[in-house]
Amino acid sequence: MTSRHSIAFFAAFLLIAAAPAPPASSDPALRLEAGSVARRQLVAVGRDLVVEGKALADVAALQGSVVVSGSVAGDVVVLSGDARLAPTARIGGDVFVVGGTLHAAPGARIEGRGVSYPTASSAWLTLIEGPSLGLPAHSPLVLGAKLALLAAWAGLLMLLFATAGRQLLGTAASVRREPFRGFFVGLTGVVALLVTALFFSAFAGAVLALPLLVLVVLLALLLKLWGMVAVFCALGDWTARRLFRRPRPRPINAATLGLLLLGALKFVPLVGVWTWTAASLIGVGATLATKFGRYEPWFALSAAEG
């Protein structure tokens, strides 16, 4: 898929993800029919995902459940939902469930690990979207906080371009080329951070748990900040060239335009939350995939060690 088509799909995906989720009864599940084969990742946002056929990659649901009666060659990742495995289900990787339960019928087979944290709060959303003030969306305090956050994003944008512009453009290029892959990598990364934090809270001693949790939160924050600026840049570049028919803008101008576009959506109830959540996951995934734009392996042995 070309970068032009990828970023077009990315913009469309943000609009779809931004739409308020209707009641579960009126929202049909994403279904892989029996006899069908999916060669790429399957992701359901705000609805269930039913796998009756053969998925050759990973599957995930965000605020929905995954029901498997067929086979999944990769991992199953569920946030704020359940994983239900029929007796005929075959999972080649791991099953991670945060904010729900894992139901495996007798005969279901999981080649990897099966981990569920049913008591985990859905407050995981604050990790990628920001804290909720518990006030009406039109409250002056909420509006003021959102304006302050957008001003902070603008300051961070200029700082990152001044100090690491080339690496940031590398991550933005990944967002343009493979936004959906970035979304899934980001979703998996968030789950991994949550599972790590829960593990530290449950099994590490009080003396060790706090600094380890601080490290996890700092890593999540760095991934979020870097990735969102890259998303601003990619979205602004595509908007200027494809919608406004302008020559390719300077990167900092493109990032500013992307920030203004997503910033405007932030003031729309529900739409803003879904849009920024989707954009955050894409940004986190692109940051992980490019190692903050350096395109180096995260873990590599030196020549002497190899």
C-alpha positions as CSV (number, residue, x, y, z in Angstrom):
1,M,0.0,0.0,0.0
2,T,1.4,3.4,-1.0
3,S,2.0,6.1,1.6
4,R,-0.7,8.2,-0.1
5,H,-3.3,5.5,0.3
6,S,-2.1,4.7,3.8
7,I,-2.6,8.2,5.1
8,A,-6.0,8.4,3.4
9,F,-7.1,5.3,5.2
10,F,-5.6,6.7,8.4
11,A,-7.7,9.8,8.2
12,A,-10.8,7.8,7.4
13,F,-10.0,5.5,10.4
14,L,-9.7,8.4,12.8
15,L,-13.2,9.6,11.7
16,I,-14.6,6.1,12.1
17,A,-13.0,5.6,15.5
18,A,-14.2,9.1,16.5
19,A,-17.8,8.2,16.0
20,P,-19.6,7.5,19.3
21,A,-20.1,3.8,19.8
22,P,-23.8,2.8,19.6
23,P,-25.4,0.4,22.0
24,A,-24.0,-3.1,21.8
25,S,-27.3,-4.5,20.6
26,S,-27.2,-2.3,17.5
27,D,-23.5,-2.6,16.7
28,P,-22.8,-5.7,14.7
29,A,-19.6,-7.6,15.5
30,L,-16.7,-7.8,13.2
31,R,-16.8,-11.4,11.9
32,L,-14.4,-13.6,10.1
33,E,-16.7,-16.2,8.7
34,A,-15.9,-20.0,8.7
35,G,-13.8,-20.9,5.8
36,S,-12.4,-17.4,5.4
37,V,-8.7,-16.5,5.9
38,A,-7.4,-13.2,7.2
39,R,-3.7,-12.6,6.5
40,R,-3.4,-9.3,8.4
41,Q,-4.2,-8.2,11.9
42,L,-7.9,-7.9,12.8
43,V,-8.8,-5.0,15.1
44,A,-12.4,-4.2,16.4
45,V,-13.0,-0.8,18.1
46,G,-16.1,-0.5,20.2
47,R,-17.6,-3.8,19.1
48,D,-17.0,-7.5,19.4
49,L,-14.7,-9.5,17.1
50,V,-15.8,-13.1,16.1
51,V,-13.3,-15.4,14.6
52,E,-14.9,-18.5,13.0
53,G,-12.3,-18.9,10.2
54,K,-8.5,-18.7,10.2
55,A,-6.6,-15.6,11.2
56,L,-2.9,-15.8,10.2
57,A,-1.9,-12.8,12.3
58,D,-2.9,-11.2,15.6
59,V,-6.4,-10.1,16.6
60,A,-7.5,-7.4,19.1
61,A,-10.6,-5.7,20.5
62,L,-10.7,-2.3,22.1
63,Q,-13.8,-2.0,24.3
64,G,-15.3,-5.2,22.9
65,S,-14.9,-8.9,23.3
66,V,-13.2,-11.5,21.1
67,V,-15.0,-14.8,20.4
68,V,-12.9,-17.5,18.8
69,S,-14.2,-20.8,17.4
70,G,-11.7,-21.0,14.6
71,S,-7.9,-20.4,14.8
72,V,-5.6,-17.5,15.4
73,A,-1.9,-17.9,14.5
74,G,-0.8,-14.9,16.5
75,D,-1.9,-13.3,19.8
76,V,-5.3,-12.3,21.1
77,V,-5.4,-8.9,22.8
78,V,-8.5,-7.6,24.6
79,L,-9.0,-4.3,26.4
80,S,-12.2,-3.7,28.4
81,G,-13.9,-6.9,27.2
82,D,-13.7,-10.7,27.4
83,A,-12.0,-13.4,25.4
84,R,-14.3,-16.5,24.8
85,L,-12.7,-19.6,23.3
86,A,-14.9,-22.4,22.0
87,P,-13.8,-26.0,22.2
88,T,-12.6,-25.8,18.6
89,A,-10.5,-22.7,19.2
90,R,-6.8,-22.8,18.5
91,I,-4.5,-19.9,19.5
92,G,-0.9,-20.0,18.3
93,G,0.3,-17.2,20.6
94,D,-0.7,-15.5,23.8
95,V,-4.1,-14.3,25.1
96,F,-4.0,-11.0,27.1
97,V,-7.2,-9.7,28.6
98,V,-7.2,-6.4,30.6
99,G,-10.5,-5.3,32.2
100,G,-12.3,-8.6,31.4
101,T,-12.1,-12.3,31.8
102,L,-10.8,-15.2,29.8
103,H,-13.3,-18.0,29.2
104,A,-11.7,-21.1,27.6
105,A,-14.0,-24.1,27.0
106,P,-12.7,-27.6,27.5
107,G,-10.8,-28.5,24.3
108,A,-9.7,-25.0,23.5
109,R,-6.0,-24.8,23.0
110,I,-3.6,-21.9,23.7
111,E,0.0,-22.4,22.6
112,G,1.3,-19.5,24.6
113,R,0.2,-17.8,27.8
114,G,-3.3,-17.0,28.9
115,V,-3.4,-13.9,31.2
116,S,-6.5,-11.9,32.3
117,Y,-6.9,-9.1,34.8
118,P,-10.7,-8.8,35.3
119,T,-10.5,-6.2,38.1
120,A,-8.3,-3.8,36.1
121,S,-10.0,-0.4,35.9
122,S,-11.0,1.0,32.5
123,A,-8.9,4.0,33.6
124,W,-6.2,2.7,31.2
125,L,-7.7,5.2,28.9
126,T,-6.2,8.0,30.9
127,L,-2.8,6.6,29.9
128,I,-3.3,7.6,26.4
129,E,-6.1,10.2,26.4
130,G,-5.6,12.2,29.6
131,P,-7.3,12.4,33.0
132,S,-11.1,13.0,33.2
133,L,-12.1,15.9,35.4
134,G,-15.6,14.5,36.0
135,L,-17.2,17.7,34.8
136,P,-19.5,18.5,31.9
137,A,-17.7,18.9,28.5
138,H,-18.8,22.5,28.3
139,S,-17.6,23.4,31.7
140,P,-15.2,26.5,31.6
141,L,-12.7,24.5,33.7
142,V,-12.7,21.6,31.1
143,L,-12.4,24.0,28.2
144,G,-9.6,25.9,29.9
145,A,-7.8,22.6,30.6
146,K,-8.1,21.5,27.0
147,L,-6.8,24.8,25.7
148,A,-3.8,24.6,28.1
149,L,-3.1,21.1,26.9
150,L,-3.1,22.2,23.3
151,A,-0.7,25.0,24.1
152,A,1.5,22.5,25.9
153,W,1.4,20.3,22.8
154,A,2.4,23.3,20.6
155,G,5.4,23.9,22.9
156,L,6.4,20.3,22.9
157,L,6.1,20.2,19.1
158,M,8.6,23.0,18.7
159,L,11.0,21.5,21.2
160,L,11.1,18.1,19.5
161,F,11.6,19.6,16.1
162,A,14.4,21.7,17.4
163,T,16.2,18.9,19.1
164,A,15.3,15.7,17.2
165,G,13.6,16.7,14.0
166,R,15.2,14.1,11.7
167,Q,14.2,11.2,14.0
168,L,10.8,12.6,14.5
169,L,10.3,12.7,10.7
170,G,11.3,9.0,10.6
171,T,8.4,8.2,13.0
172,A,6.0,10.4,11.0
173,A,7.0,8.5,7.8
174,S,6.0,5.2,9.6
175,V,2.6,6.7,10.5
176,R,2.1,7.6,6.8
177,R,3.1,4.3,5.5
178,E,1.5,1.9,7.9
179,P,-1.1,3.6,10.2
180,F,-3.1,0.4,10.9
181,R,0.0,-1.6,11.7
182,G,1.0,1.2,14.1
183,F,-2.5,1.1,15.7
184,F,-2.1,-2.6,16.5
185,V,1.5,-2.3,17.7
186,G,0.4,0.6,19.9
187,L,-2.5,-1.4,21.3
188,T,-0.3,-4.4,22.0
189,G,2.3,-2.1,23.6
190,V,-0.3,-0.4,25.9
191,V,-1.5,-3.9,27.0
192,A,2.1,-4.9,27.7
193,L,2.7,-1.8,29.8
194,L,-0.5,-2.4,31.7
195,V,0.3,-6.1,32.4
196,T,3.8,-5.1,33.5
197,A,2.5,-2.5,35.9
198,L,-0.1,-4.9,37.3
199,F,2.6,-7.5,37.7
200,F,4.8,-5.1,39.6
201,S,1.9,-4.0,41.8
202,A,1.0,-7.6,42.7
203,F,4.3,-9.3,43.1
204,A,7.0,-6.7,43.7
205,G,7.7,-5.6,47.2
206,A,6.5,-2.1,48.2
207,V,10.1,-0.8,48.0
208,L,10.6,-2.0,44.5
209,A,7.1,-1.6,43.1
210,L,7.0,2.2,43.2
211,P,10.2,3.0,41.3
212,L,9.4,0.2,38.7
213,L,5.9,1.6,38.2
214,V,7.3,5.1,37.8
215,L,9.6,3.8,35.1
216,V,6.7,2.2,33.3
217,V,4.6,5.4,33.5
218,L,7.6,7.5,32.2
219,L,8.1,5.1,29.3
220,A,4.4,5.2,28.4
221,L,4.5,9.0,28.6
222,L,7.5,9.3,26.3
223,L,5.9,7.0,23.8
224,K,2.7,9.0,23.9
225,L,4.4,12.4,23.5
226,W,6.7,11.5,20.7
227,G,4.1,9.5,18.8
228,M,1.5,12.1,18.9
229,V,3.8,14.8,17.5
230,A,4.6,12.4,14.7
231,V,0.9,11.9,14.1
232,F,0.4,15.7,13.9
233,C,3.1,15.9,11.3
234,A,1.8,13.0,9.2
235,L,-1.9,14.2,9.3
236,G,-1.0,17.8,8.6
237,D,1.2,16.8,5.6
238,W,-1.5,14.7,4.1
239,T,-4.2,17.4,4.7
240,A,-2.1,20.1,3.1
241,R,-1.2,18.1,0.0
242,R,-4.4,16.1,-0.6
243,L,-7.2,18.2,0.6
244,F,-5.8,21.8,0.2
245,R,-3.8,20.9,-2.9
246,R,-0.7,22.7,-1.5
247,P,2.9,21.8,-2.1
248,R,4.5,19.7,0.7
249,P,4.7,22.0,3.7
250,R,7.6,22.3,6.0
251,P,7.5,19.6,8.7
252,I,6.9,22.0,11.5
253,N,4.0,23.7,9.6
254,A,2.5,20.3,8.8
255,A,2.7,19.3,12.5
256,T,1.0,22.6,13.5
257,L,-1.8,22.0,11.0
258,G,-2.3,18.4,12.3
259,L,-2.4,19.7,15.9
260,L,-5.0,22.3,15.0
261,L,-7.1,19.7,13.2
262,L,-7.0,17.2,16.1
263,G,-7.2,20.0,18.6
264,A,-10.5,21.1,17.1
265,L,-11.9,17.6,17.5
266,K,-10.9,17.5,21.1
267,F,-13.6,20.0,21.9
268,V,-16.4,17.7,20.5
269,P,-17.7,15.4,23.2
270,L,-17.0,11.7,22.7
271,V,-15.6,12.4,19.2
272,G,-12.5,13.9,20.7
273,V,-11.9,11.1,23.1
274,W,-12.2,8.4,20.4
275,T,-10.1,10.4,17.9
276,W,-7.2,11.1,20.3
277,T,-7.3,7.5,21.6
278,A,-6.9,6.1,18.1
279,A,-4.3,8.7,17.2
280,S,-2.4,7.9,20.4
281,L,-2.3,4.2,19.7
282,I,-1.1,4.8,16.2
283,G,1.6,7.2,17.5
284,V,2.7,4.8,20.2
285,G,2.9,1.9,17.7
286,A,4.9,4.0,15.2
287,T,7.3,5.0,18.0
288,L,7.9,1.5,19.1
289,A,8.3,0.2,15.5
290,T,10.9,2.9,14.6
291,K,12.6,3.1,18.1
292,F,11.9,6.9,18.3
293,G,12.7,7.3,14.6
294,R,16.1,5.6,14.7
295,Y,15.0,2.4,13.0
296,E,17.3,0.3,15.2
297,P,16.5,-3.0,17.0
298,W,15.3,-2.5,20.6
299,F,17.5,-5.4,21.8
300,A,20.6,-6.3,19.8
301,L,23.8,-8.1,20.8
302,S,27.1,-6.5,19.9
303,A,29.4,-8.3,17.5
304,A,31.5,-9.5,20.3
305,E,28.5,-10.8,22.3
306,G,27.0,-12.5,19.2
